[in-house]
């Protein structure tokens, strides 16, 4: 079986965009691949975090992974900081990364724009992300379009390491879904949906209640012509809502356009809100049960143990290749 690695930051409640672009596909992928799903808490601290809030978010994200359908008997679920090899390998890869290529990262430019000061970690976290992936001999990394640049850098670092120190790493490939890789903001449909958006109407979280979902979809930005048509350039708002509807209801865009031909945005939005509610209600029920159970810690303990075994093996290969530490007598 080929190996898949994916990480999500515990920096707030997961959005519908995260679910559609990532977690929904994880449930399908775990049946076909050797999957590692990581809660990347060390990435979260590249920007200031409240200590107690971060701890809460880590546990919450783990519960959501299981609630959406990740099976710990099929996939390895673990917390990044509980596997020290990630930070160690991240430093080693940082030492072969170039400042220029890190400064060119779009996410660094976006997150540092207009700031008086940013952490060094914000600049250098791509090598840590590369370490996350390369430690597990990952073949495929399912990501949204916004992370494609980071996977390209990961490939560059892996190839650079292999060329300098010997063939250690598998060169991973990005897997970007054709539809749903980039669910957009409900308030500004030309921007990606983000949990860090100051406008709470711009995103739906997996834990939003039915009334909140209805309000947010009702207020979602569309346009004035009232025609339900997929047109990314001229109708980004309704196109985004059609994408969400299509994926969650398992209907094609063409089917939806025919179904709502001659109908208004009001009816379309009401139906979409119900589809989202029907999708999220069973997830929320499982989530709240898991948050109260001991099963969550058991799964994370077992996941950390499995991940440590695999990651430490690769870390040792990296250290030997670079000449770190002492050569032990057999």
C-alpha positions in Angstrom: 0.0 0.0 0.0 1.2 3.5 -0.8 1.5 5.9 2.1 -0.5 9.1 2.6 0.4 11.9 5.1 -1.7 14.9 6.0 -1.6 17.4 8.8 -4.2 20.0 10.0 -3.4 22.8 12.4 -5.4 22.9 15.7 -5.8 26.7 15.5 -9.6 26.8 15.8 -12.7 24.8 14.9 -12.5 23.0 11.5 -14.5 24.7 8.8 -16.7 23.2 6.2 -14.0 24.1 3.7 -11.5 21.9 5.7 -13.9 19.1 5.8 -14.7 19.1 2.0 -11.1 19.9 0.9 -9.5 17.4 3.3 -11.2 15.4 5.9 -14.0 14.0 3.7 -11.5 12.5 1.3 -9.4 11.1 4.2 -12.3 8.8 5.1 -12.2 7.3 1.6 -8.4 7.2 1.4 -7.9 5.2 4.6 -9.4 2.1 2.9 -6.8 2.2 0.0 -3.7 3.6 1.6 -1.4 3.5 4.6 -2.5 6.8 6.2 -0.9 9.1 8.8 -3.1 11.9 10.0 -1.3 14.4 12.1 -2.5 17.2 14.4 0.3 19.7 13.6 0.4 21.7 16.8 4.0 22.8 16.3 2.9 24.6 13.1 0.2 26.4 15.1 2.8 28.2 17.3 4.4 30.0 14.4 1.8 32.7 15.4 0.8 33.6 19.0 -1.6 31.1 20.6 -3.4 31.0 23.9 -2.0 28.0 25.8 -5.3 26.7 27.1 -7.2 27.4 23.9 -4.5 25.5 21.9 -4.8 22.4 24.2 -8.5 22.5 23.8 -8.3 22.8 20.0 -5.8 19.8 19.8 -8.2 17.5 21.6 -11.2 18.9 19.7 -9.5 18.3 16.3 -8.6 14.7 17.3 -12.3 14.1 18.2 -13.4 15.6 14.9 -11.0 13.3 12.9 -12.7 10.3 14.5 -16.2 11.8 14.3 -16.0 12.3 10.5 -15.1 8.6 10.1 -11.3 8.1 10.5 -10.9 4.6 11.8 -7.8 4.1 14.1 -7.7 0.5 13.1 -7.0 1.6 9.5 -5.1 4.9 10.0 -2.6 6.4 12.4 -3.9 9.5 14.2 -1.4 11.4 16.3 -0.2 14.8 17.7 3.0 16.2 16.0 4.6 17.4 19.3 4.3 13.9 20.7 6.7 12.6 18.1 10.0 14.5 18.7 11.5 13.3 15.4 9.4 15.9 13.5 11.2 18.9 15.1 14.6 17.2 14.9 14.2 16.4 11.2 12.7 19.8 10.6 15.9 21.4 11.8 18.0 19.2 9.6 16.0 20.1 6.5 16.0 23.8 7.6 19.8 23.5 7.3 19.6 22.6 3.6 16.8 25.0 2.8 17.6 28.5 1.4 16.3 31.7 2.8 15.3 32.9 -0.7 13.0 30.0 -1.3 11.4 30.3 2.1 10.8 34.0 1.5 9.0 33.2 -1.7 6.4 31.1 0.0 3.0 32.7 -0.7 1.6 31.9 2.8 4.6 33.6 4.4 4.0 36.7 2.3 0.3 36.7 3.2 0.7 36.1 6.9 3.6 38.6 7.3 2.1 41.4 5.2 1.6 44.6 7.2 3.1 43.1 10.4 5.8 45.0 12.3 7.4 41.7 13.3 6.9 38.1 12.6 8.4 35.0 14.2 11.3 33.2 12.6 9.1 30.1 12.8 6.7 31.6 10.3 9.5 31.8 7.8 11.1 28.4 8.5 8.0 26.2 9.0 8.0 24.8 5.5 11.0 22.6 6.3 9.1 21.3 9.3 6.2 20.6 7.1 8.6 18.8 4.7 9.9 16.7 7.7 6.3 15.8 8.7 5.8 14.3 5.2 9.3 12.8 4.5 9.6 10.9 7.9 6.9 8.5 6.8 8.2 7.7 3.3 5.1 9.4 2.0 4.0 8.8 -1.5 0.9 11.1 -1.7 0.0 14.3 0.2 -3.7 15.3 -0.2 -3.8 19.1 -0.1 -5.7 22.1 -1.2 -4.3 24.3 -4.0 -3.0 26.8 -1.5 -0.5 24.2 -0.2 0.8 23.1 -3.6 3.8 25.4 -3.3 4.8 23.8 0.0 4.7 20.3 -1.5 6.9 21.5 -4.4 9.4 22.8 -1.8 9.2 19.5 0.1 10.0 17.7 -3.1 12.9 20.1 -3.8 14.3 19.5 -0.2 14.0 15.7 -0.5 15.8 15.7 -3.9 18.5 18.0 -2.6 19.0 15.8 0.5 19.1 12.6 -1.6 21.6 14.2 -4.0 23.9 15.3 -1.2 23.7 12.5 1.3 22.3 9.4 -0.5 18.9 8.1 -1.5 17.0 8.4 1.8 13.6 10.0 0.9 10.7 9.0 -1.2 9.7 12.0 -3.4 6.0 12.7 -2.5 3.3 13.9 -4.9 0.5 16.4 -4.1 -3.1 15.1 -4.6 -5.5 18.0 -5.2 -9.2 17.1 -5.7 -10.7 18.5 -8.9 -13.7 19.9 -7.0 -13.7 21.2 -3.4 -10.0 21.7 -3.1 -10.7 25.4 -2.4 -14.0 26.2 -0.8 -14.4 29.9 -0.8 -15.5 32.5 1.8 -19.3 33.0 2.1 -18.7 36.7 2.5 -16.0 37.2 -0.1 -16.2 34.4 -2.6 -12.9 35.3 -4.3 -11.1 34.4 -1.0 -10.6 31.0 0.5 -12.9 30.0 3.4 -10.8 30.4 6.6 -11.4 29.9 10.3 -9.2 33.0 11.0 -11.5 35.3 9.0 -12.7 38.1 11.4 -16.1 37.9 9.8 -17.9 35.0 11.4 -20.4 34.9 8.6 -17.7 34.0 6.1 -17.3 30.4 7.2 -19.3 27.5 8.6 -17.6 25.3 11.2 -18.3 21.6 11.8 -19.8 22.5 15.2 -22.2 25.2 14.1 -25.8 24.5 15.0 -28.7 24.4 12.5 -29.9 27.9 13.1 -26.4 29.3 12.7 -25.9 27.4 9.4 -29.2 28.6 8.0 -28.3 32.2 8.9 -24.8 32.0 7.3 -26.0 30.4 4.1 -28.9 32.9 3.9 -26.5 35.8 4.1 -23.9 34.2 1.7 -22.9 36.7 -1.0 -24.2 35.8 -4.5 -25.2 38.4 -7.2 -28.2 40.2 -8.5 -29.2 38.2 -11.6 -30.9 35.4 -9.8 -29.7 32.6 -12.1 -28.2 29.5 -10.5 -25.3 28.8 -12.8 -21.7 27.7 -12.4 -19.5 30.5 -13.6 -16.4 31.1 -11.5 -15.3 34.3 -13.2 -18.7 36.1 -13.3 -20.6 34.4 -10.5 -18.1 33.4 -7.8 -20.6 33.4 -5.0 -23.2 31.0 -6.5 -20.4 28.9 -8.0 -19.0 28.4 -4.5 -22.4 27.4 -3.1 -22.9 25.0 -6.0 -19.6 23.3 -5.3 -20.5 22.8 -1.7 -23.9 21.5 -2.6 -22.5 19.2 -5.3 -20.0 17.5 -3.0 -22.2 17.1 0.1 -25.3 15.9 -1.8 -23.3 13.8 -4.2 -24.9 15.4 -7.3 -23.2 16.8 -10.3 -23.1 20.6 -11.0 -25.2 19.9 -14.2 -27.8 18.0 -12.2 -28.1 20.9 -9.7 -28.3 23.6 -12.5 -31.2 21.6 -14.1 -32.9 21.0 -10.7 -32.9 24.8 -9.9 -33.5 26.1 -13.4 -36.1 28.9 -13.1 -35.9 28.9 -9.2 -34.6 31.6 -7.0 -31.6 31.9 -4.7 -33.8 31.8 -1.6 -35.1 28.2 -2.3 -31.6 27.1 -3.4 -30.0 28.5 -0.2 -32.6 26.9 2.0 -32.1 23.5 0.5 -28.3 23.9 0.7 -28.5 24.8 4.4 -30.5 21.6 5.0 -27.9 19.5 3.1 -25.2 20.9 5.3 -27.2 20.4 8.5 -27.9 16.8 7.5 -24.2 16.2 6.8 -23.0 17.7 10.1 -25.6 16.5 12.6 -24.2 12.9 12.9 -20.7 14.2 13.0 -21.5 16.5 15.9 -23.2 13.7 17.8 -20.2 11.5 17.6 -17.9 14.4 18.4 -19.6 15.3 21.7 -19.6 11.6 22.8 -15.9 11.3 22.0 -15.0 14.5 24.0 -16.5 12.8 27.1 -14.9 9.4 26.6 -11.5 7.8 27.4 -11.3 6.4 23.8 -9.8 9.6 22.5 -6.7 9.5 24.7 -6.3 5.8 24.0 -6.4 6.4 20.2 -3.9 9.3 20.5 -1.5 7.2 22.7 -1.5 4.3 20.3 -1.1 6.7 17.3 1.9 8.4 19.0 3.5 5.0 19.6 3.1 3.9 16.0 4.3 7.2 14.6 7.3 7.3 16.8 8.5 3.9 15.7 8.3 4.8 12.0 9.6 8.4 12.4 12.6 7.4 14.6 13.7 4.9 12.0 13.8 7.5 9.3 15.4 10.1 11.6 18.2 7.7 12.3 18.8 7.3 8.6 18.9 11.0 8.2 21.4 11.5 11.1 23.7 8.7 9.7 23.5 10.2 6.2 24.5 13.7 7.5 27.1 12.4 9.9 25.4 13.5 13.2 26.2 11.8 16.5 28.5 8.9 17.0 28.8 5.8 15.0 27.9 2.9 17.3 29.7 -0.4 17.3 27.5 -3.3 16.4 
